[in-house]
């Protein structure tokens, strides 16, 4: 996801606010992962779903805008 946001072609289509929101969510998730390496698999899945719930609507909105 981070590479997607930093990609020039894709990143240019995102607003600065959306980029910041995604990057903040990624940073928060990475910090959680660093501090919870012994967490259960379902905890990792929950964290991934949480990150996806933030990122996916932004990316979907970007693609809808590009297609329409």
N, C-alpha and C positions, 0 to 999 in steps of 0.2 A: 504494500500500500504506500509506504513512504517513497519508494522508487516511482510509483505511478504519479504521485503528487509532484515530485521533483522533475519528472519528464517535461521537457520544454513544451511539447505539443499539447499535452494534457493539462499541465499546470497553468498554462496560459489561459485556459478556458475556465479556470476556477477563480472565484473572487478571493481577495486576500483574506477575508474573514473565514471563508470555507477552508482555505489552505491551513490557516492557523488552527481552526477547530480540529481538522484531521491530524495535524502534527501534534497538537496538545494531547489528543486522545491516544496517539501512538506512543508518545513519551510517557504518559501515565501508565499505559499498559506495560511498556518495557520496564519501568520502575517496579511495577507490581511483580512482573516475572522474575526480576533480579532478586526480589525479596521473598519470593514464594516458590523457590525451585523444588521444594518437596511437597507442593500442593497435590491434591488428588486430580485425576484426569478430568472429573466433572467440573472442578474449579477452573481449570485451564479452558475448558469448553465454554463455560459461562463468561469468562473474561473475553474470549474470542467473539462470542455473540454480542457482548456489550460493545466491543470495538466496531464490529460490523454494523450494529444498529446506528452508530454515529456516522460511519463512512459511507455505507451503501446508499442512503438517501441522497447524499451530496453528489456522489458519482452518477447515480441514476438521473438526477436533475441535470447534471452537466451533459450527459448523453442525450437526454430529451431535448435540450436546448440546441444541441448540435444537429439533431435530426429534423427539427421542426422549422 
